[in-house]
Amino acid sequence: MPDTRSKSNATLVIGAGELGLSMLHALTAHPAVQNGSVSVLLRPGSTAPDTLRKMGVHIVHADLAGDTEDALASVFANFATVICCTGFVAGPGTQRKITSAVLKAGVDRYVPWQFGVDYDVVGRGSGQEVFDEQSDVRDLLRAQSRTHWVIVSTGMFTSFLFEPAFGVVDLQNGRVHALGSWDHRVTVTTPEDIGRLTVAILMHAPRIDNQVVFVAGDTVTYRELADKVDQHLGKPVERVLWGMDTLRAEVARHPDDGMRKYHLAFARPTGVAWDTSSTFNVEQGLEVTDVAAWLARQRGIAPD
């Protein structure tokens, strides 16, 4: 590893997917981040995009699934701050393993992969097993005092809400499904905003430690979501309610279908949405992309 940085200012981003790249862009663009102090962890044998090298990001290789906890800890020990931007793709137990390795390494500050719902409210037994693991991660962090942590609750990725495979919004066929109730709310934030806001939280003075910080690009009911899609398409959409009995029955019929489990996990009145007025971005006056603006960008126009 290059000696162009000291551990005191060295930051490691785990993963270079949609969120990881957004985080790296935000970090390297921040005036307080020293050149050469940011690294990214990639799988062994993977090719780093040229954009990373142009940003001055160092490349570190490790296998989150295959390497032992001790091996990962030896990598993490070189960094003062670790930001996990890889989710559940490496399999069940990965987030517990990463967190345990971070704690074993004595990292000063950790931002775990908790860019989602309020797991303190959702708790265990939501129907989505990976949510249970997120509660385990919080328990690990709160049971110790050596490593400081910051959890950034973002709600659902905005792009995921409109992902055809997710099935809630079907822009092509003009259809919107409500999960549980038309009055249930969902909070969404774009990965680009998550990157910017996470870096702003880490750089905030006074320092923010050992807290859950809420951000939001938008919070809407499914009825409001359908209204916004109406406006985007210029015509009324078909509105279909997926009630709780339907969602539970679908999970029972397809127990290995992750998307159906997500439908059930998000079909709740609490824990998956919060008022934007109380978020870090509103309190700090930071602009974010709401649902209307995200939809407008899909057509390449500026929102009204």
Buried (B, 14 or more C-beta within 10 A) or exposed (E): EEEEBEEEBBBBBBBBEBBBBBBBBBBBEBEEBBEBBBBBBBBEEEEBBEEBEEBBBBBBBBBBEEBEBEEBBBBBBBBBBBBBBBBBEBEEEBBBBBBBBBBBBEBBBBBBBBBBBBBEEBEEEBBBBBBBBBBBBBEBBEEEEEBBBBBBBBBBBBEBBBBEEBBBBBBEEBBBBBBBBBEBBBBBBBBBBBBBBBBBBBBEEEEBEEEBBBBBBBBBBBBBBBBBBBEBBEEEBEBEEBEEEBBBEBBEEEEEEEEBBBBBBBBBEEBBBBEBEEBBBBEEEBEBBBBBBBBBEEEEEEBE
